[in-house]
Amino acid sequence: MAYEAVAFEQGVSVYTDIEEGLLCKCNKEEIEQMAATLLDNAVRHSHKDTTVKILASAGKGKGIIDIQVINTGDPISKEDEEKIFERFYRGDRSRSREENRYGLGLAIARRIDRNHNGDIKASSRNGETVFRVTLRK
């Protein structure tokens, strides 16, 4: 709900498909912060008139939760797919400076993910960028 206004300003809609009954032993505030970071990132880097998708389901294997945040926008280069999780790294330096963004959000998301025995990855293929978080219960 907090990002609906930001999404509206960007001309982006948000679609969610979250499986009922997902449970995870975690720090609720940290997981919310990680989700907010990924959603904010997806909305801000989406092309106008596109949809950001948030999907969450029981992953393959016992005790796994799979979360995906998918957007259509400028792709992340293959070389940057790991670098974007480094502190202060900005793929498009000029745009980041204009928006007063400092390259900490995704580094914090990775720290939160690792604190929860998870795995976070980013990839861009066929016009879509996918951030996938795998949490182990």
N, CA, C and O atoms as CSV, one atom per row, in Angstrom:
chain,resi,resn,atom,element,x,y,z
A,1,MET,N,N,0.820,-1.202,0.000
A,1,MET,CA,C,0.000,0.000,0.000
A,1,MET,C,C,0.858,1.257,0.000
A,1,MET,O,O,0.516,2.235,-0.665
A,2,ALA,N,N,1.953,1.246,0.727
A,2,ALA,CA,C,2.793,2.433,0.833
A,2,ALA,C,C,3.391,2.818,-0.517
A,2,ALA,O,O,3.716,3.986,-0.733
A,3,TYR,N,N,3.540,1.871,-1.418
A,3,TYR,CA,C,4.172,2.165,-2.699
A,3,TYR,C,C,3.180,2.441,-3.820
A,3,TYR,O,O,3.584,2.712,-4.951
A,4,GLU,N,N,1.891,2.376,-3.521
A,4,GLU,CA,C,0.905,2.650,-4.560
A,4,GLU,C,C,1.043,4.072,-5.099
A,4,GLU,O,O,0.921,4.290,-6.304
A,5,ALA,N,N,1.296,5.037,-4.219
A,5,ALA,CA,C,1.450,6.429,-4.655
A,5,ALA,C,C,2.690,6.584,-5.523
A,5,ALA,O,O,2.645,7.259,-6.552
A,6,VAL,N,N,3.798,5.966,-5.117
A,6,VAL,CA,C,5.032,6.031,-5.902
A,6,VAL,C,C,4.815,5.366,-7.254
A,6,VAL,O,O,5.226,5.897,-8.286
A,7,ALA,N,N,4.170,4.209,-7.249
A,7,ALA,CA,C,3.888,3.500,-8.502
A,7,ALA,C,C,2.996,4.344,-9.400
A,7,ALA,O,O,3.235,4.435,-10.604
A,8,PHE,N,N,1.977,4.956,-8.828
A,8,PHE,CA,C,1.070,5.803,-9.610
A,8,PHE,C,C,1.838,6.954,-10.258
A,8,PHE,O,O,1.642,7.248,-11.437
A,9,GLU,N,N,2.707,7.600,-9.489
A,9,GLU,CA,C,3.511,8.708,-10.021
A,9,GLU,C,C,4.396,8.253,-11.172
A,9,GLU,O,O,4.631,9.014,-12.111
A,10,GLN,N,N,4.886,7.027,-11.111
A,10,GLN,CA,C,5.757,6.484,-12.150
A,10,GLN,C,C,4.948,5.929,-13.336
A,10,GLN,O,O,5.526,5.567,-14.361
A,11,GLY,N,N,3.631,5.862,-13.201
A,11,GLY,CA,C,2.807,5.285,-14.259
A,11,GLY,C,C,2.911,3.773,-14.304
A,11,GLY,O,O,2.825,3.168,-15.373
A,12,VAL,N,N,3.097,3.162,-13.137
A,12,VAL,CA,C,3.307,1.717,-13.023
A,12,VAL,C,C,2.206,1.139,-12.139
A,12,VAL,O,O,1.796,1.766,-11.162
A,13,SER,N,N,1.734,-0.041,-12.476
A,13,SER,CA,C,0.790,-0.720,-11.594
A,13,SER,C,C,1.522,-1.858,-10.878
A,13,SER,O,O,2.582,-2.303,-11.320
A,14,VAL,N,N,0.946,-2.315,-9.778
A,14,VAL,CA,C,1.550,-3.384,-8.981
A,14,VAL,C,C,0.548,-4.528,-8.873
A,14,VAL,O,O,-0.611,-4.331,-8.507
A,15,TYR,N,N,1.019,-5.717,-9.197
A,15,TYR,CA,C,0.217,-6.936,-9.124
A,15,TYR,C,C,0.858,-7.862,-8.095
A,15,TYR,O,O,2.072,-8.062,-8.120
A,16,THR,N,N,0.068,-8.424,-7.201
A,16,THR,CA,C,0.601,-9.372,-6.228
A,16,THR,C,C,-0.095,-10.718,-6.339
A,16,THR,O,O,-1.303,-10.796,-6.564
A,17,ASP,N,N,0.683,-11.762,-6.179
A,17,ASP,CA,C,0.170,-13.133,-6.108
A,17,ASP,C,C,0.953,-13.817,-4.992
A,17,ASP,O,O,2.034,-14.362,-5.218
A,18,ILE,N,N,0.394,-13.779,-3.788
A,18,ILE,CA,C,1.057,-14.305,-2.605
A,18,ILE,C,C,0.265,-15.495,-2.089
A,18,ILE,O,O,-0.904,-15.380,-1.720
A,19,GLU,N,N,0.925,-16.624,-2.073
A,19,GLU,CA,C,0.282,-17.862,-1.631
A,19,GLU,C,C,-0.174,-17.734,-0.185
A,19,GLU,O,O,0.555,-17.224,0.666
A,20,GLU,N,N,-1.378,-18.199,0.077
A,20,GLU,CA,C,-1.927,-18.180,1.439
A,20,GLU,C,C,-1.137,-19.118,2.343
A,20,GLU,O,O,-0.652,-20.162,1.907
A,21,GLY,N,N,-1.018,-18.732,3.596
A,21,GLY,CA,C,-0.461,-19.611,4.610
A,21,GLY,C,C,1.051,-19.738,4.634
A,21,GLY,O,O,1.572,-20.640,5.290
A,22,LEU,N,N,1.774,-18.871,3.946
A,22,LEU,CA,C,3.240,-18.940,3.992
A,22,LEU,C,C,3.725,-18.515,5.370
A,22,LEU,O,O,3.317,-17.474,5.885
A,23,LEU,N,N,4.581,-19.309,5.953
A,23,LEU,CA,C,5.145,-19.001,7.262
A,23,LEU,C,C,6.657,-19.080,7.191
A,23,LEU,O,O,7.231,-19.941,6.524
A,24,CYS,N,N,7.288,-18.149,7.905
A,24,CYS,CA,C,8.740,-18.128,7.942
A,24,CYS,C,C,9.173,-17.582,9.293
A,24,CYS,O,O,8.674,-16.550,9.742
A,25,LYS,N,N,10.090,-18.265,9.930
A,25,LYS,CA,C,10.637,-17.754,11.182
A,25,LYS,C,C,11.689,-16.711,10.792
A,25,LYS,O,O,12.744,-17.034,10.246
A,26,CYS,N,N,11.362,-15.444,11.094
A,26,CYS,CA,C,12.228,-14.368,10.632
A,26,CYS,C,C,12.021,-13.115,11.469
A,26,CYS,O,O,11.144,-13.055,12.332
A,27,ASN,N,N,12.847,-12.122,11.191
A,27,ASN,CA,C,12.667,-10.801,11.761
A,27,ASN,C,C,11.715,-10.056,10.827
A,27,ASN,O,O,12.104,-9.656,9.729
A,28,LYS,N,N,10.482,-9.874,11.258
A,28,LYS,CA,C,9.431,-9.301,10.415
A,28,LYS,C,C,9.832,-7.947,9.834
A,28,LYS,O,O,9.632,-7.700,8.644
A,29,GLU,N,N,10.398,-7.066,10.668
A,29,GLU,CA,C,10.764,-5.722,10.207
A,29,GLU,C,C,11.833,-5.787,9.120
A,29,GLU,O,O,11.780,-5.036,8.147
A,30,GLU,N,N,12.812,-6.692,9.289
A,30,GLU,CA,C,13.860,-6.810,8.273
A,30,GLU,C,C,13.306,-7.343,6.949
A,30,GLU,O,O,13.664,-6.847,5.881
A,31,ILE,N,N,12.446,-8.338,7.020
A,31,ILE,CA,C,11.863,-8.890,5.790
A,31,ILE,C,C,11.001,-7.826,5.111
A,31,ILE,O,O,11.013,-7.712,3.885
A,32,GLU,N,N,10.262,-7.055,5.889
A,32,GLU,CA,C,9.477,-5.955,5.304
A,32,GLU,C,C,10.392,-4.923,4.661
A,32,GLU,O,O,10.075,-4.406,3.589
A,33,GLN,N,N,11.515,-4.614,5.290
A,33,GLN,CA,C,12.458,-3.661,4.718
A,33,GLN,C,C,13.033,-4.193,3.406
A,33,GLN,O,O,13.154,-3.445,2.436
A,34,MET,N,N,13.385,-5.469,3.369
A,34,MET,CA,C,13.914,-6.059,2.142
A,34,MET,C,C,12.864,-6.022,1.033
A,34,MET,O,O,13.175,-5.661,-0.102
A,35,ALA,N,N,11.631,-6.389,1.352
A,35,ALA,CA,C,10.555,-6.373,0.360
A,35,ALA,C,C,10.306,-4.953,-0.147
A,35,ALA,O,O,10.111,-4.744,-1.344
A,36,ALA,N,N,10.312,-3.989,0.756
A,36,ALA,CA,C,10.097,-2.595,0.370
A,36,ALA,C,C,11.210,-2.109,-0.541
A,36,ALA,O,O,10.952,-1.392,-1.509
A,37,THR,N,N,12.434,-2.487,-0.246
A,37,THR,CA,C,13.571,-2.095,-1.082
A,37,THR,C,C,13.428,-2.660,-2.487
A,37,THR,O,O,13.624,-1.950,-3.473
A,38,LEU,N,N,13.083,-3.947,-2.574
A,38,LEU,CA,C,12.939,-4.574,-3.888
A,38,LEU,C,C,11.776,-3.970,-4.673
A,38,LEU,O,O,11.878,-3.764,-5.882
A,39,LEU,N,N,10.675,-3.688,-3.985
A,39,LEU,CA,C,9.521,-3.087,-4.650
A,39,LEU,C,C,9.850,-1.666,-5.108
A,39,LEU,O,O,9.534,-1.294,-6.238
A,40,ASP,N,N,10.473,-0.880,-4.253
A,40,ASP,CA,C,10.863,0.480,-4.605
A,40,ASP,C,C,11.790,0.470,-5.816
A,40,ASP,O,O,11.610,1.257,-6.745
A,41,ASN,N,N,12.767,-0.408,-5.805
A,41,ASN,CA,C,13.713,-0.534,-6.904
A,41,ASN,C,C,12.983,-0.895,-8.203
A,41,ASN,O,O,13.241,-0.307,-9.253
A,42,ALA,N,N,12.077,-1.860,-8.119
A,42,ALA,CA,C,11.348,-2.304,-9.311
A,42,ALA,C,C,10.472,-1.190,-9.878
A,42,ALA,O,O,10.443,-0.979,-11.091
A,43,VAL,N,N,9.764,-0.481,-9.012
A,43,VAL,CA,C,8.883,0.600,-9.466
A,43,VAL,C,C,9.700,1.713,-10.119
A,43,VAL,O,O,9.346,2.197,-11.194
A,44,ARG,N,N,10.774,2.110,-9.481
A,44,ARG,CA,C,11.585,3.225,-9.985
A,44,ARG,C,C,12.292,2.902,-11.297
A,44,ARG,O,O,12.604,3.811,-12.067
A,45,HIS,N,N,12.547,1.634,-11.562
A,45,HIS,CA,C,13.266,1.258,-12.778
A,45,HIS,C,C,12.351,0.639,-13.840
A,45,HIS,O,O,12.833,0.058,-14.812
A,46,SER,N,N,11.044,0.762,-13.655
A,46,SER,CA,C,10.089,0.235,-14.627
A,46,SER,C,C,9.781,1.275,-15.694
A,46,SER,O,O,9.817,2.480,-15.445
A,47,HIS,N,N,9.480,0.784,-16.873
A,47,HIS,CA,C,8.983,1.666,-17.920
A,47,HIS,C,C,7.544,2.064,-17.578
A,47,HIS,O,O,6.820,1.329,-16.906
A,48,LYS,N,N,7.159,3.225,-18.049
A,48,LYS,CA,C,5.790,3.718,-17.834
A,48,LYS,C,C,4.792,2.746,-18.467
A,48,LYS,O,O,5.074,2.106,-19.480
A,49,ASP,N,N,3.621,2.658,-17.838
A,49,ASP,CA,C,2.527,1.801,-18.314
A,49,ASP,C,C,2.872,0.310,-18.301
A,49,ASP,O,O,2.416,-0.450,-19.155
A,50,THR,N,N,3.677,-0.091,-17.329
A,50,THR,CA,C,3.978,-1.509,-17.155
A,50,THR,C,C,3.521,-1.940,-15.763
A,50,THR,O,O,3.057,-1.119,-14.972
A,51,THR,N,N,3.655,-3.220,-15.475
A,51,THR,CA,C,3.214,-3.772,-14.197
A,51,THR,C,C,4.386,-4.421,-13.482
A,51,THR,O,O,5.124,-5.211,-14.070
A,52,VAL,N,N,4.550,-4.084,-12.216
A,52,VAL,CA,C,5.507,-4.771,-11.350
A,52,VAL,C,C,4.753,-5.930,-10.715
A,52,VAL,O,O,3.659,-5.752,-10.180
A,53,LYS,N,N,5.340,-7.112,-10.777
A,53,LYS,CA,C,4.709,-8.299,-10.201
A,53,LYS,C,C,5.473,-8.723,-8.959
A,53,LYS,O,O,6.703,-8.768,-8.953
A,54,ILE,N,N,4.726,-9.032,-7.909
A,54,ILE,CA,C,5.291,-9.568,-6.678
A,54,ILE,C,C,4.661,-10.936,-6.470
A,54,ILE,O,O,3.449,-11.055,-6.289
A,55,LEU,N,N,5.494,-11.959,-6.498
A,55,LEU,CA,C,5.023,-13.331,-6.375
A,55,LEU,C,C,5.694,-13.972,-5.169
A,55,LEU,O,O,6.897,-13.799,-4.969
A,56,ALA,N,N,4.949,-14.696,-4.375
A,56,ALA,CA,C,5.517,-15.418,-3.236
A,56,ALA,C,C,4.812,-16.762,-3.126
A,56,ALA,O,O,3.584,-16.845,-3.164
A,57,SER,N,N,5.613,-17.809,-2.989
A,57,SER,CA,C,5.032,-19.149,-2.904
A,57,SER,C,C,5.981,-20.073,-2.160
A,57,SER,O,O,7.145,-19.747,-1.927
A,58,ALA,N,N,5.452,-21.239,-1.792
A,58,ALA,CA,C,6.308,-22.269,-1.221
A,58,ALA,C,C,7.227,-22.725,-2.341
A,58,ALA,O,O,6.764,-23.098,-3.419
A,59,GLY,N,N,8.512,-22.696,-2.091
A,59,GLY,CA,C,9.481,-23.086,-3.109
A,59,GLY,C,C,9.592,-24.590,-3.219
A,59,GLY,O,O,8.959,-25.350,-2.487
A,60,LYS,N,N,10.418,-24.983,-4.159
A,60,LYS,CA,C,10.674,-26.410,-4.333
A,60,LYS,C,C,11.558,-26.870,-3.191
A,60,LYS,O,O,12.610,-26.281,-2.939
A,61,GLY,N,N,11.154,-27.881,-2.523
A,61,GLY,CA,C,11.905,-28.378,-1.374
A,61,GLY,C,C,11.201,-27.983,-0.085
A,61,GLY,O,O,10.470,-26.994,-0.030
A,62,LYS,N,N,11.432,-28.757,0.917
A,62,LYS,CA,C,10.762,-28.538,2.199
A,62,LYS,C,C,11.304,-27.280,2.882
A,62,LYS,O,O,12.514,-27.068,2.953
A,63,GLY,N,N,10.390,-26.459,3.379
A,63,GLY,CA,C,10.774,-25.302,4.167
A,63,GLY,C,C,11.348,-24.147,3.379
A,63,GLY,O,O,12.119,-23.358,3.925
A,64,ILE,N,N,10.998,-24.024,2.118
A,64,ILE,CA,C,11.538,-22.946,1.286
A,64,ILE,C,C,10.414,-22.021,0.846
A,64,ILE,O,O,9.332,-22.468,0.464
A,65,ILE,N,N,10.690,-20.723,0.907
A,65,ILE,CA,C,9.768,-19.715,0.386
A,65,ILE,C,C,10.474,-18.998,-0.757
A,65,ILE,O,O,11.611,-18.550,-0.615
A,66,ASP,N,N,9.791,-18.897,-1.882
A,66,ASP,CA,C,10.330,-18.261,-3.078
A,66,ASP,C,C,9.595,-16.945,-3.302
A,66,ASP,O,O,8.370,-16.930,-3.430
A,67,ILE,N,N,10.337,-15.842,-3.349
A,67,ILE,CA,C,9.761,-14.522,-3.578
A,67,ILE,C,C,10.390,-13.955,-4.843
A,67,ILE,O,O,11.608,-13.991,-5.015
A,68,GLN,N,N,9.541,-13.431,-5.728
A,68,GLN,CA,C,10.041,-12.803,-6.939
A,68,GLN,C,C,9.426,-11.413,-7.080
A,68,GLN,O,O,8.234,-11.220,-6.839
A,69,VAL,N,N,10.247,-10.461,-7.468
A,69,VAL,CA,C,9.793,-9.115,-7.813
A,69,VAL,C,C,10.248,-8.899,-9.251
A,69,VAL,O,O,11.443,-8.903,-9.549
A,70,ILE,N,N,9.272,-8.711,-10.137
A,70,ILE,CA,C,9.536,-8.681,-11.579
A,70,ILE,C,C,9.076,-7.345,-12.147
A,70,ILE,O,O,7.966,-6.890,-11.872
A,71,ASN,N,N,9.949,-6.718,-12.948
A,71,ASN,CA,C,9.551,-5.476,-13.601
A,71,ASN,C,C,10.052,-5.452,-15.034
A,71,ASN,O,O,10.970,-6.181,-15.410
A,72,THR,N,N,9.418,-4.587,-15.825
A,72,THR,CA,C,9.814,-4.368,-17.205
A,72,THR,C,C,10.424,-2.979,-17.284
A,72,THR,O,O,9.762,-1.978,-17.010
A,73,GLY,N,N,11.680,-2.932,-17.659
A,73,GLY,CA,C,12.383,-1.658,-17.729
A,73,GLY,C,C,13.756,-1.871,-18.315
A,73,GLY,O,O,14.024,-2.895,-18.942
A,74,ASP,N,N,14.634,-0.892,-18.108
A,74,ASP,CA,C,15.995,-1.039,-18.592
A,74,ASP,C,C,16.631,-2.235,-17.902
A,74,ASP,O,O,16.539,-2.365,-16.681
A,75,PRO,N,N,17.276,-3.113,-18.667
A,75,PRO,CA,C,17.831,-4.334,-18.076
A,75,PRO,C,C,19.081,-4.063,-17.243
A,75,PRO,O,O,19.753,-3.045,-17.411
A,76,ILE,N,N,19.369,-4.984,-16.357
A,76,ILE,CA,C,20.632,-4.998,-15.622
A,76,ILE,C,C,21.596,-5.800,-16.480
A,76,ILE,O,O,21.277,-6.914,-16.896
A,77,SER,N,N,22.760,-5.251,-16.747
A,77,SER,CA,C,23.718,-5.975,-17.571
A,77,SER,C,C,24.184,-7.232,-16.838
A,77,SER,O,O,24.186,-7.281,-15.608
A,78,LYS,N,N,24.570,-8.223,-17.591
A,78,LYS,CA,C,25.054,-9.482,-17.022
A,78,LYS,C,C,26.203,-9.212,-16.052
A,78,LYS,O,O,26.283,-9.846,-14.999
A,79,GLU,N,N,27.094,-8.274,-16.395
A,79,GLU,CA,C,28.238,-7.945,-15.540
A,79,GLU,C,C,27.800,-7.328,-14.213
A,79,GLU,O,O,28.490,-7.480,-13.205
A,80,ASP,N,N,26.657,-6.632,-14.203
A,80,ASP,CA,C,26.190,-5.938,-13.009
A,80,ASP,C,C,25.290,-6.788,-12.112
A,80,ASP,O,O,24.958,-6.358,-11.008
A,81,GLU,N,N,24.893,-7.961,-12.548
A,81,GLU,CA,C,23.935,-8.768,-11.788
A,81,GLU,C,C,24.409,-9.081,-10.373
A,81,GLU,O,O,23.578,-9.202,-9.473
A,82,GLU,N,N,25.700,-9.214,-10.146
A,82,GLU,CA,C,26.235,-9.421,-8.789
A,82,GLU,C,C,26.663,-8.098,-8.169
A,82,GLU,O,O,26.508,-7.900,-6.964
A,83,LYS,N,N,27.199,-7.195,-8.978
A,83,LYS,CA,C,27.727,-5.926,-8.463
A,83,LYS,C,C,26.660,-5.058,-7.818
A,83,LYS,O,O,26.958,-4.309,-6.887
A,84,ILE,N,N,25.419,-5.144,-8.294
A,84,ILE,CA,C,24.377,-4.254,-7.765
A,84,ILE,C,C,24.100,-4.478,-6.284
A,84,ILE,O,O,23.473,-3.637,-5.640
A,85,PHE,N,N,24.559,-5.604,-5.735
A,85,PHE,CA,C,24.360,-5.879,-4.317
A,85,PHE,C,C,25.519,-5.354,-3.453
A,85,PHE,O,O,25.496,-5.490,-2.230
A,86,GLU,N,N,26.525,-4.757,-4.097
A,86,GLU,CA,C,27.658,-4.195,-3.365
A,86,GLU,C,C,27.293,-2.809,-2.851
A,86,GLU,O,O,26.566,-2.062,-3.506
A,87,ARG,N,N,27.807,-2.474,-1.670
A,87,ARG,CA,C,27.552,-1.147,-1.104
A,87,ARG,C,C,28.056,-0.066,-2.035
A,87,ARG,O,O,29.150,-0.164,-2.590
A,88,PHE,N,N,27.245,0.967,-2.201
A,88,PHE,CA,C,27.546,2.166,-2.967
A,88,PHE,C,C,27.649,1.951,-4.474
A,88,PHE,O,O,27.966,2.892,-5.201
A,89,TYR,N,N,27.389,0.739,-4.963
A,89,TYR,CA,C,27.467,0.497,-6.400
A,89,TYR,C,C,26.215,1.054,-7.071
A,89,TYR,O,O,25.096,0.807,-6.622
A,90,ARG,N,N,26.414,1.801,-8.140
A,90,ARG,CA,C,25.295,2.330,-8.922
A,90,ARG,C,C,25.583,2.043,-10.379
A,90,ARG,O,O,26.594,2.492,-10.918
A,91,GLY,N,N,24.697,1.298,-11.018
A,91,GLY,CA,C,24.887,0.961,-12.422
A,91,GLY,C,C,24.800,2.183,-13.311
A,91,GLY,O,O,25.640,2.357,-14.194
A,92,ASP,N,N,23.814,3.030,-13.106
A,92,ASP,CA,C,23.629,4.257,-13.871
A,92,ASP,C,C,23.909,5.416,-12.924
A,92,ASP,O,O,23.005,5.915,-12.254
A,93,ARG,N,N,25.159,5.836,-12.873
A,93,ARG,CA,C,25.586,6.829,-11.898
A,93,ARG,C,C,24.882,8.171,-12.056
A,93,ARG,O,O,24.553,8.808,-11.056
A,94,SER,N,N,24.645,8.611,-13.278
A,94,SER,CA,C,24.029,9.927,-13.458
A,94,SER,C,C,22.601,9.938,-12.932
A,94,SER,O,O,22.197,10.894,-12.270
A,95,ARG,N,N,21.830,8.890,-13.214
A,95,ARG,CA,C,20.445,8.851,-12.750
A,95,ARG,C,C,20.397,8.737,-11.231
A,95,ARG,O,O,19.552,9.368,-10.595
A,96,SER,N,N,21.277,7.955,-10.646
A,96,SER,CA,C,21.291,7.795,-9.193
A,96,SER,C,C,21.583,9.111,-8.500
A,96,SER,O,O,20.969,9.431,-7.482
A,97,ARG,N,N,22.527,9.884,-9.053
A,97,ARG,CA,C,22.871,11.170,-8.456
A,97,ARG,C,C,21.696,12.133,-8.532
A,97,ARG,O,O,21.409,12.846,-7.571
A,98,GLU,N,N,21.020,12.153,-9.670
A,98,GLU,CA,C,19.870,13.040,-9.836
A,98,GLU,C,C,18.777,12.728,-8.831
A,98,GLU,O,O,18.075,13.637,-8.387
A,99,GLU,N,N,18.616,11.469,-8.461
A,99,GLU,CA,C,17.549,11.048,-7.556
A,99,GLU,C,C,18.003,10.972,-6.109
A,99,GLU,O,O,17.240,10.524,-5.252
A,100,ASN,N,N,19.245,11.404,-5.808
A,100,ASN,CA,C,19.804,11.329,-4.460
A,100,ASN,C,C,19.748,9.912,-3.899
A,100,ASN,O,O,19.341,9.700,-2.757
A,101,ARG,N,N,20.159,8.950,-4.712
A,101,ARG,CA,C,20.210,7.548,-4.297
A,101,ARG,C,C,21.672,7.162,-4.199
A,101,ARG,O,O,22.486,7.592,-5.016
A,102,TYR,N,N,22.011,6.351,-3.204
A,102,TYR,CA,C,23.415,6.126,-2.902
A,102,TYR,C,C,23.895,4.692,-3.034
A,102,TYR,O,O,25.038,4.399,-2.681
A,103,GLY,N,N,23.073,3.803,-3.521
A,103,GLY,CA,C,23.529,2.443,-3.742
A,103,GLY,C,C,23.634,1.593,-2.487
A,103,GLY,O,O,24.472,0.694,-2.419
A,104,LEU,N,N,22.797,1.865,-1.494
A,104,LEU,CA,C,22.827,1.069,-0.267
A,104,LEU,C,C,21.672,0.082,-0.172
A,104,LEU,O,O,21.805,-0.952,0.483
A,105,GLY,N,N,20.550,0.372,-0.804
A,105,GLY,CA,C,19.339,-0.428,-0.637
A,105,GLY,C,C,19.517,-1.900,-0.944
A,105,GLY,O,O,19.129,-2.750,-0.142
A,106,LEU,N,N,20.099,-2.215,-2.091
A,106,LEU,CA,C,20.247,-3.622,-2.456
A,106,LEU,C,C,21.318,-4.312,-1.619
A,106,LEU,O,O,21.230,-5.517,-1.382
A,107,ALA,N,N,22.326,-3.571,-1.169
A,107,ALA,CA,C,23.323,-4.151,-0.261
A,107,ALA,C,C,22.660,-4.520,1.067
A,107,ALA,O,O,22.947,-5.572,1.638
A,108,ILE,N,N,21.781,-3.657,1.550
A,108,ILE,CA,C,21.053,-3.950,2.791
A,108,ILE,C,C,20.108,-5.135,2.579
A,108,ILE,O,O,19.985,-5.997,3.449
A,109,ALA,N,N,19.442,-5.177,1.421
A,109,ALA,CA,C,18.553,-6.312,1.122
A,109,ALA,C,C,19.331,-7.627,1.142
A,109,ALA,O,O,18.844,-8.630,1.665
A,110,ARG,N,N,20.538,-7.625,0.574
A,110,ARG,CA,C,21.348,-8.848,0.589
A,110,ARG,C,C,21.751,-9.224,2.020
A,110,ARG,O,O,21.725,-10.401,2.379
A,111,ARG,N,N,22.122,-8.237,2.833
A,111,ARG,CA,C,22.496,-8.529,4.224
A,111,ARG,C,C,21.314,-9.151,4.967
A,111,ARG,O,O,21.476,-10.129,5.696
A,112,ILE,N,N,20.128,-8.575,4.776
A,112,ILE,CA,C,18.925,-9.121,5.426
A,112,ILE,C,C,18.681,-10.545,4.954
A,112,ILE,O,O,18.406,-11.436,5.758
A,113,ASP,N,N,18.781,-10.754,3.657
A,113,ASP,CA,C,18.583,-12.072,3.072
A,113,ASP,C,C,19.551,-13.083,3.679
A,113,ASP,O,O,19.148,-14.180,4.064
A,114,ARG,N,N,20.797,-12.721,3.761
A,114,ARG,CA,C,21.811,-13.636,4.316
A,114,ARG,C,C,21.604,-13.869,5.803
A,114,ARG,O,O,21.867,-14.963,6.302
A,115,ASN,N,N,21.133,-12.847,6.519
A,115,ASN,CA,C,20.827,-13.015,7.941
A,115,ASN,C,C,19.728,-14.057,8.151
A,115,ASN,O,O,19.606,-14.631,9.233
A,116,HIS,N,N,18.941,-14.293,7.122
A,116,HIS,CA,C,17.833,-15.243,7.201
A,116,HIS,C,C,18.120,-16.521,6.407
A,116,HIS,O,O,17.198,-17.217,5.981
A,117,ASN,N,N,19.413,-16.822,6.213
A,117,ASN,CA,C,19.815,-18.036,5.516
A,117,ASN,C,C,19.197,-18.122,4.124
A,117,ASN,O,O,18.814,-19.196,3.661
A,118,GLY,N,N,19.111,-16.972,3.473
A,118,GLY,CA,C,18.482,-16.918,2.157
A,118,GLY,C,C,19.479,-16.761,1.028
A,118,GLY,O,O,20.693,-16.810,1.225
A,119,ASP,N,N,18.937,-16.572,-0.143
A,119,ASP,CA,C,19.733,-16.368,-1.347
A,119,ASP,C,C,18.989,-15.357,-2.208
A,119,ASP,O,O,17.813,-15.558,-2.510
A,120,ILE,N,N,19.645,-14.283,-2.606
A,120,ILE,CA,C,19.026,-13.270,-3.444
A,120,ILE,C,C,19.827,-13.142,-4.727
A,120,ILE,O,O,21.057,-13.104,-4.705
A,121,LYS,N,N,19.121,-13.078,-5.835
A,121,LYS,CA,C,19.761,-12.965,-7.145
A,121,LYS,C,C,18.948,-12.011,-8.013
A,121,LYS,O,O,17.751,-11.815,-7.801
A,122,ALA,N,N,19.623,-11.429,-8.988
A,122,ALA,CA,C,18.959,-10.570,-9.965
A,122,ALA,C,C,19.348,-11.040,-11.354
A,122,ALA,O,O,20.472,-11.485,-11.586
A,123,SER,N,N,18.398,-10.934,-12.272
A,123,SER,CA,C,18.702,-11.251,-13.668
A,123,SER,C,C,17.744,-10.485,-14.566
A,123,SER,O,O,16.618,-10.170,-14.179
A,124,SER,N,N,18.213,-10.194,-15.765
A,124,SER,CA,C,17.379,-9.534,-16.771
A,124,SER,C,C,17.399,-10.369,-18.032
A,124,SER,O,O,18.462,-10.683,-18.569
A,125,ARG,N,N,16.215,-10.725,-18.501
A,125,ARG,CA,C,16.070,-11.515,-19.723
A,125,ARG,C,C,14.787,-11.095,-20.422
A,125,ARG,O,O,13.763,-10.868,-19.779
A,126,ASN,N,N,14.850,-10.996,-21.722
A,126,ASN,CA,C,13.667,-10.734,-22.537
A,126,ASN,C,C,12.852,-9.538,-22.045
A,126,ASN,O,O,11.622,-9.589,-22.027
A,127,GLY,N,N,13.534,-8.466,-21.649
A,127,GLY,CA,C,12.845,-7.244,-21.243
A,127,GLY,C,C,12.362,-7.213,-19.810
A,127,GLY,O,O,11.825,-6.197,-19.367
A,128,GLU,N,N,12.538,-8.304,-19.069
A,128,GLU,CA,C,12.108,-8.339,-17.673
A,128,GLU,C,C,13.308,-8.475,-16.747
A,128,GLU,O,O,14.265,-9.190,-17.044
A,129,THR,N,N,13.238,-7.779,-15.625
A,129,THR,CA,C,14.233,-7.943,-14.574
A,129,THR,C,C,13.551,-8.654,-13.419
A,129,THR,O,O,12.460,-8.275,-12.993
A,130,VAL,N,N,14.207,-9.688,-12.921
A,130,VAL,CA,C,13.663,-10.495,-11.839
A,130,VAL,C,C,14.635,-10.476,-10.664
A,130,VAL,O,O,15.811,-10.814,-10.802
A,131,PHE,N,N,14.119,-10.076,-9.510
A,131,PHE,CA,C,14.842,-10.249,-8.250
A,131,PHE,C,C,14.186,-11.438,-7.578
A,131,PHE,O,O,12.987,-11.420,-7.302
A,132,ARG,N,N,14.973,-12.473,-7.314
A,132,ARG,CA,C,14.444,-13.680,-6.695
A,132,ARG,C,C,15.116,-13.881,-5.339
A,132,ARG,O,O,16.341,-13.905,-5.224
A,133,VAL,N,N,14.278,-14.023,-4.326
A,133,VAL,CA,C,14.735,-14.274,-2.965
A,133,VAL,C,C,14.243,-15.670,-2.577
A,133,VAL,O,O,13.063,-15.989,-2.717
A,134,THR,N,N,15.155,-16.475,-2.098
A,134,THR,CA,C,14.801,-17.801,-1.602
A,134,THR,C,C,15.112,-17.820,-0.114
A,134,THR,O,O,16.267,-17.685,0.292
A,135,LEU,N,N,14.074,-17.987,0.694
A,135,LEU,CA,C,14.238,-18.061,2.150
A,135,LEU,C,C,13.999,-19.486,2.613
A,135,LEU,O,O,13.104,-20.178,2.127
A,136,ARG,N,N,14.807,-19.901,3.549
A,136,ARG,CA,C,14.614,-21.205,4.161
A,136,ARG,C,C,13.988,-21.008,5.515
A,136,ARG,O,O,14.507,-20.251,6.336
A,137,LYS,N,N,12.874,-21.682,5.764
A,137,LYS,CA,C,12.126,-21.527,7.019
A,137,LYS,C,C,12.939,-21.938,8.214
A,137,LYS,O,O,12.456,-21.868,9.344
